[in-house]
Amino acid sequence: MKRNIFLALVITFGLLSCTNSTKSKQAKKPNVLFFLVDDLGWMDVGYNGSPFYETPNIDQLANEGVRFNNAYATHPRCVPSRYSLVTGRYPARAQMPGPGEGKLNPTKGVYPGDEARLEADEVTIADAMRAGGYTTFFAGKWHLAFSGTMPEDVGFDINVAGGHAGSPISFFAPYNESHRTTKKKPIEGLDDAPDGEYLTDRITDETIQFLNNHQATHPEKPFFAYVSHYAVHEPIEAKQEHVDKFEAKKKSMTYTGEPFIEEGTGTTKMHQDNATYAGMVYSMDESLGRITETLKQLGQLDNTIIIFFSDNGGLSNRGFNPRRVATSNYPLRAGKGHLYEGGVREPMIVKWPGITKKGMQSNALVTGNDFFPTILEMVGLEPLPQAHLDGESVVWALKEQQDPNPERAVFWHSPVDRPHATGDSNSTAIRKGPYKLIEFYDQDIVELYNIEEDTEEKNDLSEQMPDLTQALLEELHQWRLDVNAYIKK
């Protein structure tokens, strides 16, 4: 019932917006391509200075659009971060991550884990876009599905390969078979894949097919395409020709310093030297290039907003589990699972034809919550603050206008540590202005950094600046109470 009432409001706003557009004889609303990569680190792209990986299409997009230098995921792991992208809410509001198996909700029953915490009555960005006249398409990793929360249940007209799977059993077809012992959930709907097909290519092919079909059948209608790659999440598997390419390149590379350093309860990888991972990044970049070229051939490139983002930092850390790690986020500190910059700072590019300037950079503070209201404003739809409760539109940054909220604070909460997997500890963090405070509340440790001057987070200022430390700590504690954040007892 709650979802139906909320969706009725969304539809009302959408219809009003469409009616206003018709009355003023405006051109078709811009299409939106949201291109999301899994586990891609800040330093995994060429334009941010990767010494090893090659991302020519991403780099071209960065040169044509706006590069955001202070863009963050709302959580250093997949599911909570993805929750924010589609809802505009902090995952802590949904106690995500939280108690997991056996948590009894008095009205919803038993939660089987983080995946189930996208409730069926929440309004998503896809709901709002569909109500505003858009055809909505999803392909790839969803990882938010439970009863009534598959992509097609929460606003997407078309869903390809999106379900319970958080990562593939294999990147090569048949995707749900492997020589390894695994408890991973299968990817649904791709059983027709010919042996040896590469998953990143398949997601790209499906997206291109959608674009062609949409142009042939509904050229007058805008689309919202949410392309959510399983790459570059493990298993680390790439096409052999790409592995060979980067094995050859690695022979020309020179590395200095230790390959791993101690970090938290584990170690952090310091060199980008994995040729197979480099091949995965290369295939993902090819995907963006192929989709962009298709838009150009269809005559839609100049009417399509393209947004590029990642859901959390690169997998650079391991705990006492001797797992294979993928990449290095250096000079950023740590990686996936941690609230240091390497775990939450993301590469982000927005190209908005006719609005954004080529080669522009923005230092605006942006989080995954902000895409929902930003996209609505970009396409001329009404904001839905009751839905995207924690998001703020950053259209002002795309238009090079003054920041309307320079005192804004953003937060992270990571209450289910994984010392065995990524070597992280329970923690909460706040960034406000140039300063970032991290509280490791189980250990009674507080750290303060000036991120603008100390991106590597080497110089803890908490003892030098006790008044600021206390003020930020109090604001952090109040936020944690306000959102009813889960803290493991």
N, C-alpha and C positions, 0 to 999 in steps of 0.2 A: 504493500500500500504506500509506504513512504517513497519508494522508488517511483511509483506511478505518479504521485503528486508532484515530486520534484521534476520528473521528466515533462510533465505538463507545463511547468513553468519554463523549462528549457525550450520546449517547442514554441511556446508563446513568444518568447524573446526572439527565437530564430525566425518565426514567421513575420514578426514585426520588422525585423531587420531586412528580410527578403522583400517585404512589401515596400519599404522605404527605398530599397535599391531599384525596384521596378518603377516606382513613381518618378525617380530622378533619372531613369534611363541610363543607369550606370552599366559599365561593361561587366561581363561575368567576373565573379569574385575570383581571386587568385587561388590556384591549386596549392596544396601544401604537401611536401615530401619530408617526412621526419625519418632520418636515417640514423639508426641506433646501433652501436657496436657493443659487444659484450666483453668486459674486462680489458678494454683498450686503455692503456696508460697515457698520461700527459706527454711523456717523452717517446711514445710509440709512433709519432707522425713526423714527417720530414720537416714541416714548417716550424715545429717546436725544437728542432735541432737534433733529431735522431741521427746518430752516426752510422747506423747499420741498415735500418729498415727503409724501404722506398715506398712513398705514397704520392705519386705525381698527381693523381686526380683530386685527392684531398688538398694537396698544396695549391692546386689551381683554384679550387673552391675558396680557399683561404685568401688567395690573392684577389678574388672577385667579390668577396663578401666581407663580413665583419668577424674578426677574430676576437674572442672574449678571453681575457687573461685571468679573470677571477671567477671562472665558472666551476660549480661544484655539484657533485652528486649529493643527495641527502643522506646517503648511507654508504659505507665502504663495501657492501655486498649486494648481490643481484636483486633479490626479491624485494627488500624494503625500498631500495632505490627505484625500482620499476613501479612500485605502488605509487610513489610520489609523482612520477612522470604522467600517469594517467588520471590521478585524482587531484593533484595540486595540494596535497596534504602531507605533513610530516609523517613518516611511518610510525613514530613514537605514539601518535594519536591512536593508532590501531594496535598498540603494544606489539610492534613488529620491529626487530625480532622480539620474541617473547617466550612464554613458558613452553610452547610446543605441544607435543603429544600429551593428551590427557587433560588439557586445560578445558574446563567446563564453562561454557557461556550459558547463562540461565535462559536465554531466548533462542540461541542459535545451535545449541548442542555442543558437541565436542570438537574443538579445533584440532586438526591433525598437524598443524605447524604453520609457519609463516605464510605459506602459499594460500591458505584459506582465509586470510584476513582482508582480502578485497571482498567486501560484502556486496550482495546483489542489489542492495538499495542505494549504493553510492553512485553519484553521477560522474561520468568520466568525460574526458576530452572528446572521445568518439561520440558519446551521446549528444554533446553540444554541437559538434560539427554536423552530424547527421540531421539534427533538428534545424540547423541553419541552412539546409539545402545541399549538403555535401554527400557524395558517395564515399563511403569509408571502407578502407581496405587494410587488412593486417596480414603480414607474412613473417614467419620466423618464431623466435622465442617469446613466449608469453609468461609462463611460470607464475601466474597469478590465479590459476584456475582451481575452482572447487565446485560446489553445487551452485549452479546458476551464474558463474562468473567466467565462463569461456569468453573469448573476444566477441563472438557473435551474440552473447547475452548482454553485453555492456556497450553496445553502440556500433560495432563493426558489421557492415553488410557482408563482407567477405573475410574469411579466415583461412589462411593456408599455413598448416604446420604449427599452429599455436595451441598449446595445451599445457599439460602438467610438466613436460620435460624441461629441466633446467639447463641441460647440456646434452649433446648427442652421445649415444653409445659409440657411434662411429661417424666421422665426417664423410666417409665413403659409403655409398649404397652397396648392400642393404643396410640402412642406417641403424636398424635396431638389432643388428647382430654383431658380435665381437668375439675375438679369441680371449679377451680378458674377462675375468669374473667381475660382474658389475650389478649394482642394485638400481641403476638409473632407470627412470621411466621412459617408455618409448615415445618417439615422435610419431604422431598420428597423421594419416592422410597422404603419406609419401611412399606407400607400398608399391607404387607403379614405377619407381625409379629403376633405371637400368643399372646393372652391376657396375660399380666404379664411378658412378656419378658423384660429383663433389657437392656437398650440401650448400656451400656459399653460392655456387653457380646455380643451384636449383632455386634457392630463394630469389636470386636475381632474375632467373627465367620467368618465375611466376609473377614477379612484379612487372616485368616488361610485357608479359601477356595481358595482365590487367590493364596496363596503360593503353595498349593497342585496342583492346576490346572496348574500353571506356570511350576512347576517342571515336571508335566506329559506331557506337550505339548511343552515346549521350554526350556529344561534343559540346553541348550548351551548358552542361552541368559541371561544377568544380569537383575535384576529388581531394580527399585527405588520405594519403598513403603512409602508413606506419610500417616501415621496413626495419625489422628487429632481428639482426643477424645473430645466429648462434656463435659465430666467430667473434672474437678470437679466444673464446673460452676453451679450456681443455676438454677433451684430449687434444694434445698438440699434434695435429696431423695436417699435412699440406700436400699439394700435388707435387709429384716427383720432379718435374721440370723446374718448379720454383725452389724446391729444396736444393737442387743442383746449382741453381743460379746463386743462391746465397752461401752455399758451401764454398763456391769459388770466390765470392766476394770476401768471405771471412779470412781467406788466406792472405788478403792484402791489408787486413786490419791489424792495428797495434793496440794492445790493451796494457794499461799500467795499474798497479795496485792490486789488492786482494780481490779475488772473484766474489767472495762473500764476507760480510761483516756481521757482528753480533747485533741484534735488534730485538728489544723486548724479551720474550722468552725463546727466541729462535734466531734465525739469520736472515739477512737481506742480500739478494743478488745485486751486484754492482756493475756487471757488464752486459751489454746487448750482444749476445754471441750465439743465439739459438737459430740456426738456419731454417729449421722447420717452422718455428714461430714466425720468423721473417716472411716465410712463404705464405702463411695464413694471413698476415697483415697485407701482403701484396695482393692476394686474391680478393680480400675485402675491399681494397682500394679499386681494383678492377671492377667490382660490382658497382661502386658509385659512378665510375666512368661510363659503364654500359647503360645504366639507368639515365644518366644525364644526357648521353648521346641519343637515347630513345626519345626523351622529352624534346630534344632539338629537332629530330626528324619529324615529330608529330606537330611541330610548331607551338609547343607548350612551354618551352624552356623560359621564355621571357614573361610568362604568366604563372610561374611556379616558384613559390617560396621554398628554399631548401635549408633544412636545419640538420646539422651534424653534431652528434653527441655520443658519449659513452656512459655506461651505467655505474662504473666504479673504477678505481685505479687498477693498474696492471698487476698481475700476479707475480710479485717479486719476493715474497716472504714465505718462509716455512718455519714451523715450530719444531717440536721434537720428532715429528713425523718426517722421515727423509724423502719427501715428495719431490718431484721434478717441478721446478718453477720456470716460468716462461720468459720473463723480461726483467729489465732494470728501469726504475723510474728516476734514477739519479740524474740531476742533483736534488730532486725532491726526496723527502725522507719517507722510507718504508713503502707500503703498497697496499694491495687489497686486504681488507680486514682491519686496517689501522685508521685512526682519525688524524694522523699526520697527513701532510699535503699529498704524498704519493698515493694515499688510499682514497682521497675524495676529490682532488682537483682534476678536472676533465678538459680535454680538448673540445672546444665548442666553436662552431662557425654558423653564421646565418647569412644567407644571400636572399635579399628581398628586391627583386627587379624594380627599378624605378625609384627606390628609396635608399638602399644602402650604397655606400661609395666603395669603389675598389680599393683594396689594400688597407681598409680602415681597421683600427684596433680599439677595443674598449676595455677599460678597467672596471666596468660596472660589476657589482657583486650579484651573482646569479646562482640560483640553485635549481634542482630538478622540479621543485614546486612551481617555478615561474613559467614553464612552457604553456600550461593550460591557459592562464589569463593573457599571456603574450600573444599566443596564436589567435585567440578570439579577437583581440583588438586589431591585430594585423589584417584579419579578413572582414572586419566590420561587424562582428557579432557582439551582443551585449555581454558584459562580464557577469559571472555567477559567483559572487563572493561567498555565498553559503556553501557552494561546492568546493571551489579551489581555495579553501580557507586560509592556507598559509602561503599561497603564491602571490606574487606581485608582477604586473606587466613591466617588461623592460623595453617596450617600444621606444621610450624616451632615449635610450642608449642607441638604438638603431638609427634614430633620427638626429643623433648628436645634440640632444637637448639636455637641459640641466637635470640632475638627479633630484626627483621629488622627495626622496626619503634618504638623505645622506647618513642619518643615524641608524639605519636599519641594522638589526642583528640577525644572523642566521645561526642555526643550531644543528648539532648532530648528537645522536644517542646510540651507543652500541653496548647493550647490556648482556649479550650472550657471547662471551669470549671464546676463541678457538685457539688456545695455546698449542694444541697438537698440530693444527693445520697451517695456520698463518702466524702464530706467535704473538697474537694481540692480547690486550687486557681490557676488561670492562671499563668504559670511559664515556664521558659526555664532553662536548666542546661547543664553544661559541666563537663566532667571528663578528667583530664590530669595528668598522673602520679598518685601520691597518693591523689591529691586534687580534690575536687568536689565543684563547685560553682552553686548555685541555685538563679535565679533572679525571684522574684515575681513582675513582671514589672508593674502590675496594682497598686501595693501598695508601689512601690519604696523601696522594701526590697531586700537586697542581703545577702546571707549566704554562708560561706566558711567552708568546713570541710576537715580534713585529714582522708580519708576513711581507710587507712591502720592502723592508730592508734585509730580511733574513728568511728568504724563501726556503732555505734548507733546514730551518728550524734547529739551529745549532746553539743559539744564544738564549737561554731561559732567563727572562726578565722578572720573574715572579718576586724575587727577593729585592730587586732594585726598585720595583714599582708596586709596593704593597697596597696602596690605595686603589689603583686601577685593578689590580688582581682581585681584591675583595669585592669591588663593585661588579665586575664581570661575573665573579663566582655567584654572587647573590642573584644576578639576573638569570644566570643559567639555572640555578636551583628553582627560581620562580617559574621559569618556562617548563621545567620538568614536572612541576606540580600541575601547572595549567593544562598540559596535554595528557596527564595521567600516565607518564612514561613507566614502563615496566622496569623494575630493578630486582634482579634475582636475589632471593633471600638465602 
